[in-house]
Amino acid sequence: SDTEFWDKMQAEWEEMARRNWIAENQETPGQVTISTIEKGYYFHTENPFKDWPGAFEEGLKKMKEGDLPVTILYLEAAILQEPNDAEAWQFLGITQAENENEQAAIVALQR
């Protein structure tokens, strides 16, 4: 049946994505990789907070307020400013998971 066909196609697509069989050069509109070190995590290119002083602290404030999309932008900005900040990567991963973006959460938490 048509439903079974599309369910199978969806399952195969998700498996390919999980195994990174989909070309890594494909970019999602509005997002871009910043380096091979962060390979797999796509940062928002239109981040108004990318140069914000104290972006990590602001992100934590927004997290407590429950504003997940803005929290993600602040935490991404903090990581762009300090790519090796393990705590920022951890909070970004947790926030992405809470925002139901599992792929981004996994990549961030692996960092």
C-alpha positions, 0 to 999 in steps of 0.5 A: 500500500502507499502508506507502507511505501512512504513509511518505509521510505521515511525509515530509510531516510532517517537511517541514512541521516543517522549514519551521515550518508546524506552529503555533509555539504548540503546546507539548511537555509539560514544555517552554516558550518563554521569549521571542520572542528564543529563538523555536523553542527549548523550554526544560525547565520543570522544570529543577532547575538554573535558579538554579544558580550556575555552571551553565555550568561544571557543564554542561561538567563533566557533558559531559565525564562523558558525562551528556548529559541533565544537561548539557542542563539545566545549559546551559539554566539557564546560558542562562536566566541569561544569554540572550546567552551565545554559548558556552553556546548553542554547547555546548547545540547540540553537546550536543543534536546528540550527544543526537540532538535535531537540531531543538533543536541547529539552533535553539541553534546558530543563536543 
